[in-house]
Amino acid sequence: MHQTPFVEIPRAEWAGLTPDHGPDLTLAEIDALRGQGDPLDEREVREVYLPLSRLLSLYAASSRSLSAATDAFLGKPASVTPFVIGVAGSVAVGKSTVSRLLQHLLSRWPDTPRVELVTTDGFLLPNTELSRQGILDRKGFPESYDRRALTRFVSEVKSGADSVNAPVYSHLTYDIVPGEHIAVARPDVLIVEGLNVLQPSLGGTLALSDLFDFSVYVDARMNDIERWYQERFLQLQRSAFSNPESYFHRYASLTETEAIAEAQTIWKRTNESNLVQNIRPTRSRARLILRKASDHTVDTVYLRKL
């Protein structure tokens, strides 16, 4: 018999865990949270993400209780630290949509009103540095991030610092925005979203995932993710890439056939390689896995039992 540390929960069974009374999102809010090419609807929110947000709120409350009990045992004043959630997965799998949904839903549960979301994009090395190191074409791979700065940022937030700054990344210019930052000030929950947030430590150092109280991996079949990536690339080619300031403006004039070929090349060279080598191997490190079907809907949830 195959042993697994996860409980497999089919979609219908998971949907049955939807709380009778919980936060609602309007159609307008769902539209605003939906990612490019992600057909999110009210049913998906109600049956998948509302139960998940409730589970996370219970974990957060349990974490606070354990922290208070530990402080009492040590004879120290009670301290409150943020509950940190990591969200991982491939490019184009929908992890950004999942993260935004969880941010909004969690903020409407009474125990977690202040929820901050930070993506690891802000901790990518600047393009000039990536070019200097000869790894600009490996952007998104683990070595393209300032991993020490990212780990230090999350550590400071989790330790209860009054305010911690995170760099800002522009998807228009495909680079860090010089001099800009976002301030994270003692949230109840911090969500950290990125490709490689579940990477194990290197050489015995503290890993980013060591700081997570809960982690989610958004999963799907490789062929589906590749198709979603191509569809998103074509949508962006007809919209954002047309902006002369876009880093990818050179793709705006491609024919559809040329754009598909370019998307396939980028996928094979960069995104598939990163997924196979670095991202998917971390899937088993997650506390919960959302498995998507070919239409982007979640069909199975895997919850770690060990």
C-alpha positions in Angstrom: 0.0 0.0 0.0 1.4 3.4 -1.0 2.0 5.6 2.0 1.6 9.4 1.7 1.7 12.2 4.3 -1.3 13.8 2.7 -5.1 13.3 3.0 -6.7 13.4 -0.5 -9.9 15.3 -0.4 -12.1 15.3 -3.6 -13.6 18.6 -4.7 -17.2 17.6 -3.7 -16.0 16.6 -0.2 -14.0 19.8 0.2 -16.9 21.9 -0.9 -19.0 20.3 1.8 -16.7 22.0 4.4 -17.9 25.4 3.3 -18.9 27.3 6.4 -22.6 28.3 6.7 -21.6 31.8 7.7 -18.5 33.3 6.2 -17.2 36.2 4.2 -18.6 36.9 0.7 -17.0 38.5 -2.3 -19.1 40.4 -4.8 -18.9 39.7 -8.6 -17.0 43.0 -9.0 -14.5 41.9 -6.3 -14.0 38.6 -7.9 -13.4 40.2 -11.3 -10.8 42.5 -9.8 -9.0 39.6 -8.1 -9.1 37.3 -11.1 -5.8 36.8 -12.9 -5.2 37.0 -16.6 -6.9 34.0 -18.2 -8.2 32.6 -14.9 -11.9 31.9 -15.2 -12.7 32.4 -11.5 -16.3 32.5 -10.5 -18.5 32.7 -7.4 -18.9 28.9 -7.2 -15.1 28.4 -7.2 -14.7 31.0 -4.4 -17.5 29.5 -2.3 -16.5 25.8 -2.8 -12.7 26.0 -2.7 -11.4 29.2 -1.3 -13.9 30.0 1.4 -13.3 26.6 3.2 -9.5 27.2 2.8 -9.7 30.6 4.3 -11.7 29.2 7.2 -9.1 26.5 7.8 -6.3 29.1 7.7 -8.2 31.3 10.2 -8.4 28.3 12.5 -4.7 27.6 12.1 -3.9 31.3 12.8 -6.0 31.2 16.0 -4.3 28.0 17.1 -0.9 29.5 16.5 -1.7 32.5 18.6 -3.0 30.3 21.5 0.2 28.2 21.4 2.3 31.4 21.4 0.4 32.7 24.4 0.8 29.4 26.2 4.5 29.4 25.5 4.9 33.0 26.8 3.0 32.1 29.9 5.2 29.0 30.5 8.3 31.1 30.1 7.0 33.9 32.3 7.2 36.4 29.6 4.7 39.1 28.5 2.4 37.9 25.8 3.6 38.7 22.3 1.7 38.7 19.0 3.4 37.7 15.8 2.0 37.5 12.3 0.8 34.1 11.0 2.9 33.6 7.8 1.6 31.7 4.8 3.7 30.8 1.8 2.0 30.2 -1.6 4.1 28.5 -4.3 3.6 27.1 -7.8 4.6 27.5 -11.4 4.3 30.6 -13.7 0.7 30.8 -15.1 -0.7 28.2 -12.6 -2.8 30.9 -10.8 -0.9 31.3 -7.5 -1.3 35.1 -7.7 -5.0 34.8 -7.9 -5.1 32.3 -5.0 -3.0 34.6 -2.9 -5.2 37.7 -3.6 -8.3 35.6 -2.8 -6.9 34.4 0.5 -5.8 37.9 1.4 -9.3 39.3 0.9 -11.2 36.3 2.5 -8.9 36.1 5.5 -9.2 39.8 6.2 -13.0 39.3 6.6 -12.7 36.7 9.3 -12.9 38.4 12.7 -9.6 37.1 14.0 -7.4 38.2 11.1 -8.5 41.6 9.9 -5.1 42.8 8.7 -3.6 40.7 6.0 -0.7 41.8 3.9 0.4 40.1 0.6 4.0 40.4 -0.6 5.3 38.7 -3.8 8.9 37.6 -4.1 9.2 39.5 -7.4 10.3 42.5 -5.4 13.3 40.5 -4.2 14.6 39.7 -7.7 18.0 41.1 -8.4 17.9 44.2 -10.6 18.3 43.5 -14.3 21.6 45.2 -14.4 22.9 42.8 -11.8 21.4 39.8 -13.5 23.0 40.9 -16.7 26.4 41.3 -15.0 26.2 37.8 -13.6 25.0 36.5 -17.0 21.8 35.1 -15.7 19.1 37.4 -17.0 17.7 34.5 -19.0 17.3 32.6 -15.7 15.1 35.2 -14.1 12.8 33.4 -11.7 15.3 30.7 -10.9 16.5 30.6 -7.3 19.8 32.2 -8.0 18.1 35.3 -9.5 16.7 36.4 -6.1 18.3 38.2 -3.2 17.4 35.3 -0.9 19.1 36.7 2.1 17.1 40.0 1.9 13.8 38.1 1.4 14.5 35.8 4.4 15.5 38.8 6.5 12.3 40.7 5.5 10.0 37.8 6.5 12.0 37.2 9.7 11.7 40.8 10.7 7.9 40.8 10.0 7.4 37.6 11.9 9.5 38.8 14.9 7.0 41.7 15.3 8.9 44.6 14.0 6.7 47.8 13.8 7.3 48.3 10.1 9.4 46.5 7.5 10.0 47.6 3.9 9.8 45.4 0.8 11.1 46.5 -2.7 8.7 47.1 -5.5 8.8 45.2 -8.9 7.3 46.5 -12.1 5.8 44.0 -14.5 5.7 46.7 -17.1 9.5 47.4 -17.1 10.3 43.9 -15.9 12.6 45.3 -13.2 12.9 46.6 -9.7 11.6 50.1 -9.2 14.5 52.2 -7.8 13.7 54.0 -4.5 10.2 52.5 -4.1 9.0 50.2 -1.4 5.9 48.9 0.4 5.7 49.1 4.2 4.4 46.1 6.1 3.3 47.1 9.6 2.5 44.3 12.1 -0.2 42.4 10.1 -2.2 39.6 11.6 -1.3 37.5 8.5 1.5 37.8 6.0 1.1 36.0 2.7 4.4 35.4 0.8 3.8 34.4 -2.9 6.4 33.2 -5.3 7.8 30.5 -7.5 10.4 29.2 -5.1 9.2 30.0 -1.6 9.3 26.4 -0.5 13.0 25.9 -1.5 14.9 24.0 1.3 17.9 25.7 2.9 21.3 25.9 1.4 24.2 24.8 3.5 22.3 24.6 6.7 21.2 28.2 6.6 17.7 29.3 7.6 15.3 28.7 4.7 12.4 31.0 3.9 10.0 28.2 4.4 11.3 27.7 7.9 9.4 30.9 8.7 6.1 29.7 7.4 3.2 28.7 9.6 1.3 27.3 6.7 2.1 26.7 3.0 0.0 26.2 -0.2 1.3 24.7 -3.4 -0.9 25.4 -6.5 -0.5 22.4 -8.8 -1.7 21.2 -12.3 -0.5 19.0 -15.1 2.5 20.3 -17.0 0.6 20.4 -20.4 -2.2 22.4 -18.9 0.2 25.0 -17.3 2.1 25.3 -20.7 -1.2 26.0 -22.5 -2.3 28.5 -19.9 1.1 30.2 -20.3 0.7 30.5 -24.0 -2.9 31.8 -23.7 -1.7 34.4 -21.2 1.2 35.4 -23.4 -1.2 36.0 -26.4 -3.5 38.1 -24.2 -0.6 40.2 -23.0 0.7 40.5 -26.5 -2.6 42.1 -27.5 -2.7 44.4 -24.4 0.2 45.2 -22.1 2.9 44.5 -24.6 1.5 47.2 -26.9 2.6 49.9 -24.3 5.9 51.4 -25.7 7.3 51.4 -22.1 6.8 47.6 -21.8 9.9 45.5 -21.6 8.2 43.1 -24.0 7.0 45.8 -26.5 9.1 44.0 -29.1 6.6 41.2 -29.1 3.6 43.5 -29.9 4.1 43.3 -33.6 4.3 39.5 -33.9 1.7 37.6 -35.8 -0.3 35.1 -33.7 1.7 32.2 -35.2 5.0 34.0 -34.3 3.7 34.9 -30.8 2.8 31.2 -30.1 6.2 30.1 -31.3 7.9 32.7 -29.0 5.8 31.6 -26.1 6.7 28.0 -26.6 10.4 28.9 -26.8 10.3 30.9 -23.6 8.3 28.1 -21.8 10.7 25.4 -22.8 13.9 27.4 -22.2 12.9 29.0 -18.9 9.6 28.2 -17.3 9.4 24.4 -17.8 13.0 24.1 -16.8 12.5 26.0 -13.6 9.3 24.1 -12.8 11.0 20.7 -13.3 14.3 21.5 -11.6 13.2 23.8 -8.8 9.5 24.4 -8.2 7.8 21.0 -8.5 10.3 19.2 -6.3 9.2 21.5 -3.4 5.5 20.4 -3.8 5.7 17.8 -1.1 7.0 20.4 1.4 3.7 22.2 1.3 1.0 21.8 4.1 -1.8 21.9 1.5 -1.8 21.3 -2.3 -4.5 22.7 -4.6 -4.7 20.4 -7.7 -6.3 22.1 -10.7 -8.1 20.5 -13.6 -7.6 21.5 -17.2 -10.2 24.3 -16.9 -8.4 26.0 -14.0 -10.9 24.8 -11.4 -9.6 23.0 -8.4 -10.6 19.3 -8.5 -8.6 17.9 -5.5 -7.2 19.2 -2.3 -4.3 17.4 -0.5 -3.9 18.3 3.2 -0.8 17.2 5.0 -1.6 14.9 8.0 2.0 14.3 9.2 
